[in-house]
Structure formats: C-alpha cells, structure tokens
Amino acid sequence: MPSFFKKKELWGSIIALLLLAYCLKDISADEIKLLIARVDFYFLIPALLMEFVLMAVKGIRWRTIVEKTKKIPIFRAITLFSAGQVVNIVMPVLTGQVGRMLLFAKKENLSKTYVFSTILLEVLFDAISLLGLILILSLAFVFPPEYRSLSYAIAIVTVSVFVFLYVVLLLKKKIGTLGRNQLRDRWPGVYLTLARFSRSFTRGIALLRSTQYFFRTLILSLAAWAAHILVVYFLFRSFGFQLPFATAIVIMVVNTLALMIPITPGNVGTFELAVVAPLLAFKIAKSDAVLYALALHLLDVIPIFVLGFIFLNTEKMTIKEIREEGEKEEFPDETDGEASLVKEDRL
C-alpha cells in the first residue's frame, strides 16, 4: 500500500509540473516586471483578510454540523478544519479526504463513519450553494457547453443525494428493523458492522431534519462562497483588471467546476489552468492571467497553512503521522462496542 501512495504522488507531481510549465512557457521576465510594477498591493490586504474569513466560516460550518453531537470551541473548530485542509492538500488525490477524516475523528473522539457523514454534508451544502450561484449567473452569462453539462450533472447528483439521505433518515427505524430480522441471526458479523455504520452515519446527517440547523448551515455555505468571490474581486482590483463584479463569480464557479475531481497535489497546475482559461475569455493577456492565477492560488493556501499549523503544533502532530495512519486504516469503526448495539436493538 505505501508504494501505491508514493506512485500516485509521483505522477500527480509530474502532471502538476507539466501543467505549470504549459501555463508559464510564453511568459517573459519583462512581462512579469511590468505587471508587478502596476500591482496595487493595498488590495491584497482585504483579499487575504477574506481568505481568513473563508476558512473561519467553513470551520464554523463544520462545528455547526457536529454541534448536536459535540460542542467544539470556535477557534479550535477553525484551526482543526484548517489542519484537515492541510492534510487534504499534501496527501495525494482523494487520500487527503481520508486523512482529514482520521484527523477529525482522532482529535475530537468521534467515529470515522460519523465524520465521513459530516464531510458528505459539507460537500452537499457546497453543491446546493454552488447551484444557486450558477442559476443566478445563467441569467447574465452563457456558460460553455462542457460547463453547462457538468452543472446539470451536479444538480442531478445533488438532488439525488439529498433525497436519498432524507429518505434514510425518515425510514431509519424501518431499515434497522429489516436489518435485524434479515441479518442478525444469519450473518451476525455483517449485521454488527452495518449497524455500527448506520448508527454513526444517520447521527451525522440528522441536521437535515432540523430546519434551524439546515438553514444555519446553508447560510454559512453561502457566506463562504461570498468570501471567496470577494477574494477573486479584490485580486482583480489589485492587478488592475477592469472586470465587473459578476466576472469574479464566473471565475470562482468555473474554477470550482473544473476542480471537482482532484488530479494533482493541492490542485497545483490544474488550479492555474482553470483560472487562466476564463480570464483569457474575458480578454485578459495570458501573462497577466497566469500570474493572477498563481497569486490567487497562493492566497488560497496561506490561511490554510497558518491556521492548520497552529493546530498541528498545539496538538504536537505531524502530517507524516496522519499519512501513516491513513495508509493502514480500515474504514469500519472498530471502537464501537457490540454491547451498545444490543442495548440499542432492545429500545
């Protein structure tokens, strides 16, 4: 298994370097000097501030999702969430999400299945908010066919997942009864594993049945997108791009859609390409577009690493430890006792 991860990191890094080389190949040192000379660095201050607001809002949103199970101090939730994003960046492709799940579960004494369900809710609320932005943008901009098709696919998947999760909550008792009747006596091991998973998972998605928690989480999701849009816009102003505010929403939406499936570590290369392409469509010079994309990517990761390393240093943890745990970890929660399930069956 370790060799598999190393191989995935190697190929991801190679792809990232090739994409960066493709973006930078036609840019001269003189063009870089001219751009730096006209950059208004004062606008970088609100842009960076909005990046920290973005991380804070996302951390508070995760805190809201787990609030019924465990109340976490706000600053700890923000730094823990940021540490999870650090893990997500440095570990290859989707293994970063596994490392993030392990980190949350270990540091807050939560089951891995429960944390998995909260991360799924994060993605679901991000998708709902993103679809709302796409709908608003579609009234003013015509998206390229490939992005329209992707947005339709996201809408279908989002609605399907939301309906599925809500139905699971509504039928939780009936599903539990069916499982006991069909599996407990025939395959007790399978039943216990599924019961542990189901109990933790449904506890994680329970907020879908609470109007108060649902709308709080949705508002926080929209606030996170708003902060990200402001980062893009303030960076426009810093670079002297004469682009309307709505263009910042377009850049953010196209970038998000293009990065739905991570290919390189930290989306290096793919991020830049996803920002450069729409900027070129808005008649921004390639050299300016590429340097803007690099600056935006750097701004995105600064608060993640600052807040994340505050948590990791406080907890005396390293990325290496989390990586090693992720490579050997099995998903089912082994810590949930059989006795608690037997007690639950009798209720």
N, C-alpha and C positions, 0 to 999 in steps of 0.2 A: 504493500500500500504506500509506504513513503516514497518509493521510486516513482509511483504513478503521479503523486503530487508534484514532485520535483520536475517531472517531464512536462506536466501541464503548465507549471510556472515558466519553464524554459521557452515553450512555444508561445505562450502568452506574451512574454517579454520580447521575443523576436518580432511578433506581429506588431507590438506597440512601437518598437524602434523603426520598423519599416513604414508604418503609417505616419510617424513623426517626420521621418526623412522625406516622405512624399509631400507633406504639408510645407516643409521648410526649404525644399530644393530650389525654388526660384527666388528666394528672398536674399537680398544683398545686405551687407553691413551698413551701407549708406542709407538704405530704406529704414533700417532699424533705428539709426541715429536720428533721422528726420522725424520719425514717429515719436520717439522718446522726448524730443525737443518740444513737441507741441502737446504732450500729455498734460492734462490738468490734474495734478496729484491730489488736490483738495477733495475731488470727488471720490477718491479711493477710500477716504475715511468713512463716509456713510455706506459705501459699498461693503467694506469689511465689517462695519457695525451690523449691517443687515445679515451678513453671513452668520455672525454670532447669534443674532435673534432667531435665524432659521434653525440653528442647532438647538437653541433653548426651547423653541416651540415644539420641535419634534421630540425632544426629551420629555417635555411636559405632557405631550400627547400619549407617549408610551406609559407614563406614570398614570394618566387618566384611565387607560385601558386596563391596567392591573390594579386599579385603586380598590375595587371591591374585594380583591384577594389579599392585597398587601399595600399599605400606605408607605411610600418611599419619599424621603425628603427631596424637595425640588432640586437643589443643587446636586445632590447625589444622583438623581434620575438623569439630569442633563449630562453630567460627566460620564456616568455609566453608559448612556446611549452613545455618546461620542466615542468612548473606548470601543464599543461594539462596531462603530463605523470604521475605526482604525483597523480593527481585525478584518472587517469586510473588504477593506482596500488592499491590505498587504497579503491576504491569502488568495490563492488562485480561483478565479471564476466563482461558482456557487458555493465552494467550500468555505468562503468567507461568511456566508449566512449561517453555516453550521457552527463555525467558531463563535460567531456573535450569539447564537442561541445558547451555546455552552457557557459563555461568559455570564449572560444574564441569569441562567439557571443556577450556576455555582455561587455567584456573589449575592443573590437575593434568596437563595434556598427555595427555588421554585422548580417544579418538574419540567423536564425538557419538552414534553408534549404541550404543557400549558404555555411555555414561552413560544413554542412554534406557532400556536394558535394566535398569540398576540402579534407576532410578526406578520402572520397572514392577514390579520385585521388592519395592520398598518398599510400593507400593500393594497388592500381592498379600499380603504378610505382615500388613499392617494389616487387610485384609479377613478373613484367616483368624482373627486375634485377635479382631476385632470379632464375627465369627460365634460364636466361643466365648462371648463375653460375652452375646450375645443369647440363646444357648441356655440359659445359666445363669439369665438374667432371666426367660425364658419359664416357668420353673418356679414363679416367685413373682408375676409381673405379666402381665396380659393387654394386649398391645400393640394400639393401634387398627388396624383392618383395612388402612389405607393403609401403615402401617409394617410390618405383617406381610408384605404383598405385596412391599414393597421388600426386606425381608430375604431372602425366598425368591429374588428376582431376583439379589441379591448372592451368595447361596450358589451358585446355578446358574452365574453368570458366573465366580466364584472357582474353583470346581471345574473348569470347562471350561478356563479359562486355565492353571491348574496342570497339568492333564493334557496340554494342548497343548504347553506349554513342556517338560515332561518327555519327551514323545514326540519333540520336536525334538532334544533332547539325545541320546536313545537312537539316533535314526536320522540323526545328523549326517553321518556318513561316507557313508551311502547317498544322502542328499539331495544331498551335494556331488558324488558320482559321477554321479547322474542329471542334475544341472545341467551338468556338464562335457560329458556325452555329448549332451545335447539343445540346449544353448545356446551353448557356447564357439565352435564353428565357424560356426553360423548367425548368431548375434547376439552378437559378442564384447563390444560395449559394454554390452549388457544383462547379460551374464554377469558381467563385471567389477564392475558396480555391485551386483548381487545377492550376489556372492561377498564383496565388502567388507562389505556389510551383515550377511550371515550370520556371517562370521568374528567380527566385533565383538560381535554380538548374543549368539551362543552362548557367547562368553567371559564375557559379563556375567551370564548365568543359570546358569553352571556350578555354582554352590554348591548348586543343587537336587539334585545327585547326591552331595553330601558331607553325611553325617549330622551330623558335627560342626558345620559351618558353618550347616546348616539349623536345628538346634536352638538354636545361639547367636543366630541372627537372630530366631528365634521368641520366645525368652526376652526379648530386648531389646525386641521389639514389645509383648509383654505388660507389660513394665516401663514402657514409655512410656504405655500405657493406664492402668496403675495410678497413675502420677504425675498424669495428667490427672484421674482420678477423685478423687484426694486434693485437687487444686486446687478442684474443684467442692465437695467436702465442707467443706474449711476455710472456703470463702467462705460456705457455709450457716451455719457457726458464727459467722462474723463478722457476718452480717446477722441473726442470732438466729432463723433458721428452725429449727423443731423437726421436722426431717425425718430419717428413718433413713438410714444409710449407703447402703443399696441404692438409695435415690432418686437419689443422686449418679451412680450407674451409669446409671440410666434417663435422666437429663438428658443425660449425655455421649453415650449411644447415640443418642437421638432427635436431638440436635444434629448428630451426625456423619452420620446418615442424611439429614437434611434438607439438609445442605450438600454432598452428593455431587457436585452439578453447580454450580459457582460461577457466580453471576449478577452480583454487584456487586464492585467492587474491595475486596479484603480481607474479603469477605463482610459488609460493613457493612450493617446493616438486616436482611438475611436471618439473620445470626447471632442478633441480638437476638430476632427473631420466633421462631426455632427454640428458644430457651431459654425465652421467656415462655410459649409455649403449654403445655408440660408442667408448668411451675410453677403456672399457673392451674388445671390439672387436679388439682394437689395442694393446692388451696385457699389458695394464696398470693395476697395482694392484688396487683392489677395494678401499682400504683405500685412496690411492693416488687420485684415480678418484673422489671419493666423496668429499674429501677436495678441490680438484681442482674446482669441480662444485660449491661448496659453495663460494669459493674465486671469481670465475667468476661472480656469481650472485651478490655478494656484490659490486664488481667493477662496474657492470652494473647500480646499483641504486644510487651510490654515487653522480655522476654529476647530475642526475635527481633531487635528493632532494636538493642538494646545489643550483643549478640554479633555481629550481622551487620555493624554499622558499624565494629566493631573490625577485622574482616577487610577491609572495603572501604577503610578508611583506611590500614591497613597496606599493602595492595596498590595504593593510590592509584587506585582505580577509582570510577566513579560509576554510578548507575542509568541515567543518560542514555546512557552509552556502551553498556551492555548492551542497552538498549532499541533503539538504532540498529542494533546488530549483529543483534538478533532480527528486525527488520523486513526486513532484506535477506538473511538467511541462508537457504540451501537445506539441506535435511536430509541428503542423502547426504554421506559423508565424502570430501572431495576430497583429503585429505592422504595417504591410504593408497596406496602405490605399486603399480603393476602388477607390478613385478618380484617383490615379496613373494608375490603371488598365484600367479605362475608357479612360484616355488620351492615353494609350498605344494601346488600341483597335482601336483608330482613326488614328493611324500612318500608 
